[in-house]
Amino acid sequence: MSSIHPSSFSPTGARRALRRGLLSLSLLAAGALGCSAQAADMATLGQQVAKGSDCLSCHAVDHKVVGPAFDAVAARYAGKPGAKQMLMDAVKNGHVGTWGKIPMPPHPQLSQKQLDEVITWVLSLKSAKAAEPKPAAAKTYSYDVAGKTVHLDFPVFEHGSNGKVTKAVFRGYELWNSYCFRCHGVDATGSEYAPDLRKSVLNGMSSQRMTSIAMTGIKAKGMPSWAGFFDPGQLQDIYQYVAARAYKLVAEGTPAQ
């Protein structure tokens, strides 16, 4: 059995070995921090790309709009080989089928670098749903119209306002009569060019369905996509105005505000 004689031990050599070991650990730590910082920078850049494109017209971080929530995409593809490139290709070329029947349009204007950044950001997201409290039951607003009671999940009138509509309904009126009226009629009355959306609401069209149609368009019928022009909040306002018109809560003309 071999041994090291005490006389062969060198304090200077030991100190040098210790310094080399500490230097190696420092370099490893710096490399790890550098990789983390680079990933964080990529995620930040990706979020900026998403905001600058039309991504947030159809997607949100933590809930479905037209397309899936980004954190749901991150959860589905976490750790899967080739997922990043597959998602980049889907955004670049368009895709349909994985998350339903509504197609995602292609985005040829995004460079490979931008695609890399935005998908890096999406895949970095973590779902916070498990830590969130359960949402409260949706509030219902009831109105009596011509002897019938109408139940809605949004208010049409400001509380105690004596007939003045909410800011959302009024904004919906303004947006409708600035853009939508050209095909669907002034004050949501319908026209020969496009359907009367009041009837669509009465037949069960939800706010989400209307948002999906508006964001993707209906090419076969000549309706363009409004993704990148309207955001989901604006389309929600438009829906509330149309629903208020459909249930005869708001008359033609400028609503009281």
HELIX and SHEET records of a PDB file:
HELIX    1   1 PRO A    6  SER A    8  5                                   3    
HELIX    2   2 PRO A   11  GLY A   52  1                                  42    
HELIX    3   3 CYS A   55  CYS A   58  1                                   4    
HELIX    4   4 PHE A   70  TYR A   77  1                                   8    
HELIX    5   5 ALA A   83  ASN A   93  1                                  11    
HELIX    6   6 GLN A  112  SER A  124  1                                  13    
HELIX    7   7 LYS A  129  ALA A  131  5                                   3    
HELIX    8   8 LYS A  167  LEU A  175  1                                   9    
HELIX    9   9 TRP A  176  CYS A  180  3                                   5    
HELIX   10  10 PHE A  181  HIS A  184  1                                   4    
HELIX   11  11 VAL A  186  ALA A  188  5                                   3    
HELIX   12  12 LEU A  197  LEU A  202  1                                   6    
HELIX   13  13 SER A  207  THR A  216  1                                  10    
HELIX   14  14 LYS A  219  LYS A  221  5                                   3    
HELIX   15  15 PRO A  232  ALA A  246  1                                  15    
SHEET    1   A 2 TYR A 141  VAL A 145  0                                        
SHEET    2   A 2 LYS A 148  LEU A 152 -1                                        
END                                                                             
